[in-house]
Structures are given as structure tokens and as C-alpha cells.
Amino acid sequence: MAKKMSSLEDLGGFVFSTNKDFEFESTEEVTETLAPNHQRLEAHLDKKNRAGKIATIIKGFEGTDNDLKALAKELKTLCGVGGAAKDGEIIIQGNFRDKIMDYLSKKNYKVKRVGG
């Protein structure tokens, strides 16, 4: 049985038009990456939902996804481990909070230690 759609949002953001001259205007805001000295980052340690393994999480980055991924790549290379950048957070495998905080401070980011 097919699922009944109750609104246009259920279509997944598609716009249909029979007008040949229709031009779709995106309503998404383009976020610019703030300068490092205006960024306020938080360094967390987390082991929830990770099978007991520790991960360092950097939260609070304001900017584009490409800049977030570039910073994540720098941090992964610095620590020599894997990780990910998604939902405005950088996740680094292992306990590298102090090393990452020192590195980010040297790059003029304002980093705050959160949690134990």
C-alpha cells in the first residue's frame, strides 16, 4: 500500500511546474566561514554509542561544509587517526583533546574544554 502524502514537504523538496520559463530560486542561506579568531569551539570527550571507545568531538564550528571537512582532515592528519565531519561537528577517534586544543589555539581558534 502506498504511503499517503500530506504536504509538499513529503516530496523531498522537489518543485514541479508546467511553466517552461520557471526558474527555481533557492531559499537556502549561504553561510560564510567565520575567521578563526571569531570561532568559539568546544572540545568534548565522548564514548556513548561507540562500543566503549573514546572519541574527541569538536563542536561549534560556524562555516561551510567544505571548510569543516578541511579542518577535520587537518586534525585527523595531526593525530594520525580516522574521524568524520558531519552535522557541524568534527569527530576524531581516540583521546586527542589536549593535542587538538593546542593545535587549534595556535591557529587562533578559541577552544574551550567541556567535560571531564
N, C-alpha and C positions, 0 to 999 in steps of 0.2 A: 504494500500500500504506500503510495507516495505521500511525502510529508507536505502538509498544507502550509503555504507561506502567508504570513500575516502582515508583513510590511516589506517595503523596498529594501530595507537593511538585510533581510534574509537572502537577497540575491547576491550578496557579497560585494556590494559597491559597484555593480555594473549599471551602466546607463544605456537605455535603448531609445533610439529616435528614428523616425522615418524621414526627418528633415535632412536633406543632402548637405546643407550648409551648416549643420550643427557642429559646434566646436566645444568640447568639454573643457571647462576651467577647473583645475584642481583647487580644492579648498584647503589642502594641507599646508601647514605653516612650515617654511623652511627655517630650520634652526641653525644658527651660526655657532661655531665653536668659540667659547669664551677663551680669553688669554689665560695661560697657566696661573698667573698671579691673581686672577679673579675666580678661579675654580676652588670650591670647597669640597674636598674629597674625604671620605670616611673609610678607614681600613678595619675590616672585620675578620675574625676567625670563625669558621663555621664547620660543623661536622654533622648537621642534621641532613637526613636523606642522602647520605654519602657512604653508607656502609661503615660508619665509624672513622672514615678517613677525613683528615683536616684539609680545608681549603681556605685560602686567603681571598676575601672579596673586597673589591674597591667599589664603593657606591658614591653617587653624587656627581658623576661626570655630566657636564652640560655641553652638548655639541652634536655634530653629525655622527652617523653610524660609522662612516669611514674613518673619522678621527679616533673614535672609540676603539675600533679594531686595530688601528695603527699603534695606539698606546698599549693595547693588550699584547700586541706582538712584541713590542719593546720589553715589556715586563716578563713575558714568557721567555724571551731570549736571555734576559738578565739572569733569571733564576734557573734556566736550563730545564724547564718542565713544561707540561701542557696546560691548557686552560681554554677559556672561552670568553667571548664578549657578546652579551645579549641583554636586552631589556635595560640598557643604561648601566649595567654592572660589568665588571671585569672579574672573572673567577680564575684564580691561579691555584693549581694543585699543590698542596703542601703548606707548611707553616713558614712563609717568607715575609710576614708582615713588617718586621723591622727593616729588612733589606729593601723592600719596596718603598717603605716610608722614607728612608734615607735617599733613595734614588729620586722619588718624586719631589722631595724637598729641594734637592739640588737643581731640579728643573723648574723651580719657583712655584710648584703647586702647594696649596695649603692643605696639609693632611692631618687628620685627627684620628687618634687611636680610639676605637669603640670596643667595649667589652674587655674581658679578662686578658 
